Amino acid sequence: MHIVSKPVARPLTPSQRAERTTSTAFGSAFTEHLVSVRWSEERGWHEAELRPYEPLVLDPATVGLHYGQAVFEGLKAFRSHTGSVGVFRPDAHARRMRASARRLMMPEPPEELFLAAVDALVAQDQQWIPDDPAISLYLRPLLFASERTLALRPAREYRFLLMAFVTEGYFGPAQRPVRVQVTETYSRAAAGGTGGAKCAGNYAGSLLPQAEAQEQGFDQVVWLDPVERRWVEELGGMNLFFVYGSGRDARLVTPPLSGSLLAGVTRDALLRLAPALGVPAAEEPMSLEEWRRGCAGGELTEVFACGTAARITPVGEVGSADGTWTIGDGTTGEVTTRLSDALFGIQRGELPDRWSWMRPVAPAPQPAGT
Ligand SMILES: Cc1ncc(COP(=O)(O)O)c(C=O)c1O
């Protein structure tokens, strides 16, 4: 689908951009453009355009605001060491957005539309990505029900938006080991529910448990399965990996996709990348008891979380109702570092992209002097 380009007449100068990106805290330094596409029952996808980033005017009865018919994605564009820009696995994010939309009875944005939007925005705003390897461009596709109605039925009009902001890792520049707290009070999702979809409501429901964990000095919440409260599922908005053994004997385990977990694109990448580095990786259920026992006995040597925003984040310490324990010596482990370097090496174009994960995007022509 063709995206009509209507960029700002006078883009910000490099020094104005630098001023706008003095803080790269997650979700704050937005670029100058967005892509907007409408969908209606009569016209399907239409009015696809790239235009200046600006506030929306919404009717108070915009149904997506009331009943939560809203799904989103999160993916990143990186500047390589040669200066070119590539987006990490946009096709996988497009497919996940389609699956999320299907679960919430929304029209599924075609993969070509999703990719055309990513290409248009990253081409236009890629000068916002500095050379600093710690900084990347986070792309946020959003699809919400935009019909003016409060009827409780699938809406008949939707809006797809793609915006972008400049950011460091979710936990700041250095991926320091995080302290995590297992919640035995709250659940993120249930099998048969919407946990496998990236829908807005899942994130609203996680805010209170997250705030309570932070009040007690932890960084993130570990979600257990909602039935037995025994099996480890995810960490906040990230997937979890467990490392057994070390050196040549190291192997990885991550919980299987039970329906209530989000199928992370980073998780999927690591399940392929790790074996290529000589670290076998399997999807196996992990109980809280096994986590604790494995750390106490020394078999379980490292744990890390992964996601687009958080990249690879080591877990140093776990708090639960039955006490607190340290993983390894509480610092970033060797396997975690190796995987993180390998993934980042591909994203930065420093290592061969054996699975064709990076989608190169050339810059759009810019007016002189910008
Ligand atoms: C609940 C949840 N789990 C896991 C992930 C990691 O997914 P990805 O690697 O695709 O960013 C995310 C982030 O999108 C998430 O929100």
The ligand as a Gaussian input file, in Angstrom:
#p B3LYP/6-31G(d) Opt

LIG

0 1
 C        4.321000      -9.042000      28.309000
 C        5.504000      -9.030000      27.415000
 N        6.290000     -10.128000      27.359000
 C        7.371000     -10.192000      26.559000
 C        7.730000      -9.123000      25.756000
 C        8.933000      -9.216000      24.877000
 O        8.565000      -9.247000      23.539000
 P        9.525000      -8.707000      22.387000
 O       10.791000      -9.477000      22.500000
 O        8.794000      -9.005000      21.128000
 O        9.718000      -7.262000      22.624000
 C        6.957000      -7.953000      25.794000
 C        7.301000      -6.806000      24.952000
 O        6.733000      -6.637000      23.894000
 C        5.820000      -7.902000      26.627000
 O        5.059000      -6.817000      26.674000

